[in-house]
Amino acid sequence: MLSLQLKSGDYFTIGEDIAVQVFQQHGSTFQVKVKAPREIPIARGEVLERDGGQRPEGLRDRKTQQRSRQIHNARQLEVLSKRKDAQTAAVQKLRAALDRAAGLGQPGLEAEFSLLREQVRLVEETLGLAEPQS
C-alpha cells in the first residue's frame, strides 16, 4: 500500500482518469476532491462499512490514530515535567548560592542580595515555580 503525506492543495492521480486533491479546512478536518469517471463508484468508508462492506486492508483506523496521539501527548508531558524539574533545581541552586554568598558577611551588599532574591522570585513566578505575590 502506498502512503503519501500531502500539503493542502496537493493532489495525486490514480491511472489516467482519476485525480484526488486534499485541502485542510480547519484543525483536523480536510476536504477531499475526487475527479473520476461517473462509472467508477466512490463511497465514504463509513457508508461502505455501514452498508456491510469491509474496511480495506492496510488502512489505519481512528483508534490507532487516537492511541498514537495519546502516546505522543504522554511523551510531551514527560518532557515538560523533566524540564520543570530541571528549572526548579536550577532556581534552588541559585537561591542556595545567594544564601551562601550573603552569609559571607560582605558589608554594604545587603541591598544587592535583596535585589538578586527578588529577581530569582520573578523568575520562579514566570516559570510557574512559585505562587505570585500580591
Phi, psi and chi 1 to 4 in degrees:
 res  aa     phi    psi   chi1   chi2   chi3   chi4
   1 MET       -  136.2  169.4  172.2  -82.4      -
   2 LEU   -83.9  135.1  174.0   64.8      -      -
   3 SER  -122.8  126.4  177.6      -      -      -
   4 LEU  -120.4  148.3  -59.3  171.3      -      -
   5 GLN  -112.9  120.3  -71.1 -175.0  -18.8      -
   6 LEU  -119.8  148.3  -57.9  172.7      -      -
   7 LYS   -92.7  159.6  -64.5  178.3 -177.7  172.5
   8 SER   -54.4  128.1 -175.9      -      -      -
   9 GLY    98.0  -18.7      -      -      -      -
  10 ASP   -70.2  159.4  -74.3   -7.2      -      -
  11 TYR  -143.7  166.8   70.6   94.5      -      -
  12 PHE  -140.6  161.5   62.1   92.9      -      -
  13 THR  -116.8  154.4   61.1      -      -      -
  14 ILE  -125.2  110.9  -58.0  171.7      -      -
  15 GLY    64.3 -152.7      -      -      -      -
  16 GLU   -96.5  -16.6  -66.0  179.7   14.3      -
  17 ASP  -106.8   -7.0  -63.2  -26.6      -      -
  18 ILE  -122.6  131.8  -58.7  172.2      -      -
  19 ALA  -130.7  138.6      -      -      -      -
  20 VAL  -126.7  127.9  179.3      -      -      -
  21 GLN  -125.3  141.2 -171.1  173.7   28.5      -
  22 VAL  -117.3  145.6  -64.8      -      -      -
  23 PHE  -136.1  132.8  -62.7   94.8      -      -
  24 GLN   -82.2  124.4 -175.7  170.8    9.5      -
  25 GLN   -82.7  -68.9  -66.2  -68.2   87.9      -
  26 HIS  -162.9  143.3   48.6   29.4      -      -
  27 GLY    59.0 -123.4      -      -      -      -
  28 SER  -102.4   17.2   62.3      -      -      -
  29 THR   -96.8  133.1  -57.0      -      -      -
  30 PHE  -125.9  151.2  -69.3   83.1      -      -
  31 GLN  -108.1  134.9  179.1 -178.2   29.9      -
  32 VAL  -120.3  128.4  177.2      -      -      -
  33 LYS  -110.1  131.8  -67.1 -170.4  176.7 -162.5
  34 VAL  -121.9  125.0  179.8      -      -      -
  35 LYS  -109.1  113.6  179.5 -178.9  175.6 -101.7
  36 ALA  -150.3  156.4      -      -      -      -
  37 PRO   -60.0  147.5  -20.5   30.0      -      -
  38 ARG   -59.3  -28.3  -70.4 -165.0  178.8  -85.0
  39 GLU   -75.0   -8.9   58.7  -89.6    8.9      -
  40 ILE   -92.8  116.9  -63.8  178.5      -      -
  41 PRO   -71.8  137.8   21.9  -26.9      -      -
  42 ILE  -127.5  126.7  -60.7  172.7      -      -
  43 ALA  -138.7  142.9      -      -      -      -
  44 ARG   -64.8  147.5  -71.1  175.4   65.5  125.8
  45 GLY   -58.3  -41.9      -      -      -      -
  46 GLU   -64.2  -34.8   63.8 -171.6   45.6      -
  47 VAL   -70.6  -44.6  173.1      -      -      -
  48 LEU   -57.9  -48.1  179.2   70.3      -      -
  49 GLU   -69.7  -37.3  -68.5  173.7   20.3      -
  50 ARG   -62.6  -34.9 -177.3 -175.6   63.5 -144.6
  51 ASP   -86.1   11.4  -66.6  -16.7      -      -
  52 GLY    97.6   -0.5      -      -      -      -
  53 GLY   -73.6  159.3      -      -      -      -
  54 GLN   -93.8  143.9  -67.6  -66.8  -38.6      -
  55 ARG   -68.7  130.5 -179.5 -179.2 -168.0   83.3
  56 PRO   -59.3  142.4  -22.8   32.8      -      -
  57 GLU   -65.6  148.3  -72.9 -174.4   33.5      -
  58 GLY    89.6   -6.8      -      -      -      -
  59 LEU   -87.5  143.4  -64.4 -178.7      -      -
  60 ARG   -73.8  148.6  -69.2 -175.4 -170.4  175.1
  61 ASP  -105.2  168.0   60.5   11.1      -      -
  62 ARG   -63.5  -33.6  -73.3 -172.3  176.2  163.3
  63 LYS   -62.1  -40.0  -69.5  179.1 -176.0  176.2
  64 THR   -63.7  -42.7  -58.7      -      -      -
  65 GLN   -65.9  -41.3  -69.1  173.3  -20.6      -
  66 GLN   -64.6  -42.6  -71.6  171.0  -11.4      -
  67 ARG   -62.5  -42.5 -179.9   68.7 -179.2  137.4
  68 SER   -61.0  -41.6 -178.8      -      -      -
  69 ARG   -64.6  -40.6 -127.3  178.8  -81.8  124.3
  70 GLN   -63.5  -42.2  -71.9  171.5  -19.3      -
  71 ILE   -63.1  -44.9  -69.3  169.3      -      -
  72 HIS   -60.0  -46.3  172.5   75.6      -      -
  73 ASN   -63.8  -39.4  -70.1  -17.2      -      -
  74 ALA   -63.0  -41.1      -      -      -      -
  75 ARG   -64.3  -41.5  -72.9 -179.2 -176.6  149.4
  76 GLN   -63.1  -41.3  -72.0  -60.6  103.9      -
  77 LEU   -62.5  -39.7  -78.2  174.2      -      -
  78 GLU   -63.6  -43.2 -173.2  177.0  -31.0      -
  79 VAL   -62.0  -45.4  166.2      -      -      -
  80 LEU   -64.4  -38.5  -69.4  173.4      -      -
  81 SER   -64.0  -43.7  176.4      -      -      -
  82 LYS   -63.9  -40.1  -73.8 -179.8 -179.5  178.9
  83 ARG   -63.2  -43.8 -175.4  177.3  -60.5  156.5
  84 LYS   -64.8  -40.3 -170.8  149.3 -169.3  157.1
  85 ASP   -61.2  -41.9  -69.8  -13.2      -      -
  86 ALA   -65.8  -39.5      -      -      -      -
  87 GLN   -65.2  -42.2  -69.6  168.6  -20.2      -
  88 THR   -61.3  -45.2  -59.8      -      -      -
  89 ALA   -62.8  -40.3      -      -      -      -
  90 ALA   -64.7  -41.5      -      -      -      -
  91 VAL   -66.7  -40.0  167.8      -      -      -
  92 GLN   -62.8  -41.2  -71.7  171.9  -14.5      -
  93 LYS   -63.9  -39.7  -72.9  178.9 -176.8  177.9
  94 LEU   -64.7  -43.6 -175.5   54.5      -      -
  95 ARG   -61.4  -43.3  -78.2 -166.4  175.0  -80.2
  96 ALA   -63.1  -40.7      -      -      -      -
  97 ALA   -65.1  -39.7      -      -      -      -
  98 LEU   -63.3  -42.6  -82.3  171.1      -      -
  99 ASP   -62.5  -42.9  -69.7  -17.4      -      -
 100 ARG   -63.7  -44.2  -78.4 -166.9  -54.1  -83.9
 101 ALA   -65.3  -39.9      -      -      -      -
 102 ALA   -66.9  -30.8      -      -      -      -
 103 GLY   -73.3  -10.6      -      -      -      -
 104 LEU   -74.1  -11.0  -64.6  175.9      -      -
 105 GLY    72.0   37.5      -      -      -      -
 106 GLN   -74.8  115.1  -63.3  -68.5  -35.7      -
 107 PRO   -65.4  141.9   13.0  -16.7      -      -
 108 GLY    83.9    0.1      -      -      -      -
 109 LEU  -102.1    3.4  -65.9  179.3      -      -
 110 GLU   -58.6  -41.5  -66.0   84.4    9.8      -
 111 ALA   -64.4  -39.5      -      -      -      -
 112 GLU   -66.5  -41.5  -76.5   80.9    0.4      -
 113 PHE   -65.5  -38.3  -75.8  120.1      -      -
 114 SER   -62.9  -42.3  178.3      -      -      -
 115 LEU   -64.8  -42.8 -174.9   61.8      -      -
 116 LEU   -63.3  -40.6  -74.7  170.9      -      -
 117 ARG   -62.7  -39.0  -76.7 -167.2  178.0   91.0
 118 GLU   -64.9  -39.5  177.8   60.6   16.6      -
 119 GLN   -64.9  -40.6  -68.0  -60.6  -44.9      -
 120 VAL   -63.0  -40.9  170.1      -      -      -
 121 ARG   -61.9  -41.6 -172.8 -165.0   63.7   73.2
 122 LEU   -64.6  -38.7  -70.6  173.0      -      -
 123 VAL   -62.4  -45.0  167.2      -      -      -
 124 GLU   -59.2  -44.0  -74.6  178.0  -44.3      -
 125 GLU   -64.0  -44.5 -170.0  176.0  -52.9      -
 126 THR   -62.2  -40.2  -58.6      -      -      -
 127 LEU   -81.8   -4.3  -64.3  174.7      -      -
 128 GLY    76.8   25.2      -      -      -      -
 129 LEU   -94.8  -10.9  -56.7  174.8      -      -
 130 ALA  -142.6  158.7      -      -      -      -
 131 GLU   -74.8  138.5  -65.4  -64.4  -42.1      -
 132 PRO   -63.5  142.6  -10.3   17.3      -      -
 133 GLN   -95.3  142.6  -70.5 -173.3   -7.1      -
 134 SER   -89.9      -  -49.5      -      -      -
